[in-house]
Amino acid sequence: MSTNRQCNNAKRNTAMNQTSSHFVSAPPSDNSFGLVNRLMGNLRAQEKQLSRSHWSLISKFLTFANHAEKTIAEQQQRIALLESLAQTDELTGLLNRRGFDRALERAIARVQRHKEASVLLYIDINHFKTINDRFGHNVGDEVLCHVATRLALMTRKTDHIGRLGGDEFAILLNHCDMQGAKSRIRHLKDGLATSPINIETTPLLITVSIGMADLNASFTMKKHYRLADEDMYRDKQSQKS
């Protein structure tokens, strides 16, 4: 009796172990594998699509950025050209009054900061009205261009030269004191006196009167012009006498 009971218990344990073993080791169905594969495939497809869209956006942005950079550079060039033209005398190609004023303002500022010696020259063509009245304005323009060219050739690259209007010119001698300016004035006058301009096959000698003003940090730009202009008229009177 006891032996039969033990046999029955052993059979039940074996059956339970077999059933439990089936639950643990049962492989997933084909449907489960298919679902997982489909999900993974969808994820990969979406990833590729997102990647393509991402690089497409980057490409568009780079194209736009390159175009914008080119447009900005072209615009800056136009602005620089317009600014240069706005400061250039159309007839002679020198600085006009506006451009020369800016150069003079910067020079005065350097004198204030660094105590740098600079001199303003004020130049007027002698008998220019007579030349205009006798030969006409076209010849007058030729004379202006001739003087501008000669002055530019005799001016250092570190200096600034401009036409203030009419027959009046100005030169800013940077890194130059009054003694050096006097020497430069003689050089300019001699250079013009030995370079006549041919008018109707006749050589026309051009002379100028030149005044100077030492740049002073406490003076305004207007006062510098006035001092140089007054000195120029003294030079003109001395030549007449």
C-alpha positions, 0 to 999 in steps of 0.5 A: 500500500505504501509502495503504491502511494510512493509510485503514484507520487513519483508519477505526479511529480514527473508529470508536473516537471514535464509540464513545467518544462514545456512552459519554460522552454516553449519556443516563440511562434513564427507570428512573434518573429514576424512582428518583431522583424516588421517593427525593426524594418519599420524603424530602420526605414524611418531612420533612413528617411529621417537621415535623408531629411536631415542631410537635405535640410543641412544641404539647403542651409549650406546653400542658403548660407553660401548665397547669403555670404556672397550677397553680403560680400557683394553689398559690402563691395558696393558700399565701399565703392560708393563711399570711395566715389563720395570722397573722390573729386570727379575731375582730378581723381584726388580726394574731394573736400569731404574726403580730405576733411576726414583725413584731416580729422584723423590726423588731428586725432593722432596729434591729440593721442600721440603728439604726432607732428603734421602740417596742413598745406593750402595751395592756390593756383596763381592767375587761374581766373585769367587762364579761364577767361583767356583760354576757356573752362576746358583749358582751365580743367586741363590746368587743374588736372595738370597741377593735380598730377604734378602734386600727386607725383611729388607727394609721399604715399603717407601724405594726403592730397585733395582738391577743396574746390575751384583752383584750391588744393590741400596736402596733409603732410603726416610725420612732418614738422614746420621746418620739414614742411618749408622744404617740401613747399620749395620742392612743390613750387620748383616742381611745378615751375619746371613743368609747364603745360602746353596750351595750343602749342604754347607752353604755359607756366603754372605757379602756385601760392602755398600756406601752411599750418602746424596741426594743433590738438586744441584747434578745430579743423576750421581753424586749421584751414583758416590759418593755412589760408591766411598764410597762403595769401601772405605768400601770394602777396609776397610773390606779387611784390 
